[in-house]
Amino acid sequence: MKRIFLLICISIIPLGLTRAQSATCAGATNVVEDGATCPINQNVNDITFETTANNTDICGTTEDVFRESWYRFTATATTASIAWVSNRAPAIEVFSGACGALVQIGCANNVLGTSNPQTEIVDLTGLTIGNVYLVRIINTANNNITASGRMCITSNTFAMDCGQAHPVCSDVAFSANAPGFQTQELNAGNTGCLNTFEHQTTWFGFSPVLTGTLEFLITPTAGAVDYDFAVWGPYNGPNCPVTGAPLRCSYSANPVPTGCSFGETNVGDLSEPAGGSGSADGLVRPITIAAGDIGKVYYLVVDNYAVNFTPFTLDWTFSVPGMLDCTPPLPIVISGFDGEPQGKTNYVYWNTQIEINNSHFVVEKSSDGVNYTDMTRVEGLGNSNSLNTYDVVDQNPFGTTYYRLKQVDFDGQFKYYGPISITNTDASEISVQNLYPNPADASFFIDVYAKEALDANIAVYNSYGQEVYNKVATVDGSTRLEINSDSWSTGFYIVKITNDEKHFQHIERVVIK
């Protein structure tokens, strides 16, 4: 029942104004991002693709490309989503770089099934604000006729994954939207009545501090749009991805406000399938908070089944004022973790929109993207509801350096973000990345990196200035050197690593216990 309704609903949505299309990369049509509403005047239709080639690799699948069109957009954030809804079998490729030297950074082909209209969504991360990116829309249907559809490019300013769920702290109504999804977090073990995948989702988290009853309504801001939702919990703490069946769920096909409502008179109506149950109105019973639920964590996902970029209003009602609070350990909200080379150093930065019980961050680095070591610690703000920016400078990067961000709560719980990679052609040709353990016992290690094979002289001196160790070692790429200190006396020593050809010198103190 639900899918029949969906086809009728989308078929009557106006596709907006026709724009001139280009079948070449050089003539790509400019599309402006709008991370809030994706208005109708940003849609495109009546696209005439240029016939290209058969047996083309599209996202790892061999396809016949019958028609295509090119677009360009300027990034306004480090993340973005590109969605395309079409009456033909579409695919999307996204590139960085210039025409003739393009690098693919995103691709979607049959992501959301084969229904008609068909939707493809590409979620992008690691974008550089102000850079221009190119988008290739492809018709892979076995025909050579004009395809029509609508495209939207939006900044990812909403929480599309459970791990970045936006905390709900009060009963103040607010508007939200989601241009797509990032990680598909619905599966056979947790989907409940939704019985499907994420289409265009926004995630919220909340934690009660008082007993009572919670109600919320999800209302599309324009038109009859099919929204679904599910609520999971209560959990003893952060629990992403969500597990188990939802506490409340609605998959009703009715394009009306949906949610947990005091107006739902059927006390057993806790979950509605596609056809709707009980009064078939998309509403289920409110959520009752008992004494044992205080301080626990709940998650709400709101899913735009129609995939038409329409925002919604989320309006909460509490039986007792002040039932929700943001003091429990809901996840920190990080918007953007990125970096760039600056001369011979690397600049790494990230933003937080919300911080709850945030003790500190640890920036870790790696030369191979597998083995990471701690680079630096940055103190967090504890609790904050404002936008905050953090940054660090890596004075000794590799040619290509991988970074990941570890966020640590006051109770020791932690979560990783990234990794990202930065290629720095100006970085030092030889550098010392780590010396450990320190204090040491029978031996210690030195991690050294060189762009090309170089000889490094390692000398160690005791506290009296006497040389106790001297060796020349070849360093090529990431090289780990072991220094045997088993026969040395207890105390501190000075380690000196040099390369005269590159005018390199590194001095570090190590303690032998």
Number of C-alpha atoms within 10 A of each C-alpha: 11 16 13 9 14 20 14 10 16 17 12 8 12 11 19 15 14 15 14 12 20 18 21 16 18 14 14 20 20 15 17 16 21 16 22 19 19 22 13 18 11 20 21 21 20 16 23 19 23 17 16 13 11 12 10 14 11 18 16 10 10 11 19 20 25 20 24 24 22 22 21 21 18 18 20 20 21 18 20 22 21 24 23 24 23 20 18 23 23 27 29 23 20 23 19 18 13 13 14 8 9 14 14 14 17 18 21 23 22 16 15 14 11 12 13 15 18 20 29 24 29 24 22 18 19 18 20 18 12 12 13 17 20 25 25 19 21 26 30 21 18 12 14 15 14 15 21 18 20 23 23 25 26 25 21 28 17 23 24 28 20 25 22 21 23 24 23 19 16 16 18 10 13 10 14 18 26 30 35 28 23 21 13 14 17 17 15 11 10 18 21 24 20 24 14 13 17 24 24 25 27 26 23 22 24 26 28 27 19 18 18 16 18 22 20 22 18 23 22 23 14 9 12 16 26 27 29 28 27 25 24 23 23 21 16 13 16 19 18 14 14 23 16 12 17 23 17 24 29 31 28 27 25 22 20 18 21 25 30 28 19 17 11 19 13 13 10 10 21 20 25 25 19 19 15 20 19 17 13 17 20 31 34 29 23 22 19 12 19 12 11 9 19 18 22 20 21 24 28 24 22 26 26 25 23 22 25 24 23 25 21 23 17 20 16 19 20 18 13 12 11 13 22 23 16 22 14 19 22 28 26 24 21 20 22 22 23 23 21 16 18 14 13 17 18 22 17 22 17 16 16 20 16 24 24 22 21 24 20 18 20 18 23 19 26 22 20 13 15 8 10 15 15 15 16 13 15 14 13 21 15 14 15 16 12 9 13 16 12 14 14 16 17 18 15 18 29 33 20 16 19 21 25 23 22 17 24 20 20 14 10 10 12 15 13 14 14 15 16 18 21 19 16 19 14 14 22 20 20 29 22 20 20 15 19 13 14 14 14 18 16 12 17 20 16 19 16 22 26 22 18 13 13 18 17 21 16 20 17 21 17 18 10 8 10 11 14 13 14 15 11 13 13 15 20 15 18 19 15 15 15 12 16 13 16 12 9 15 11 13 12 17 22 18 20 16 21 19 16 10 9 11 8 14 15 12 13 12 14 19 15 19 13
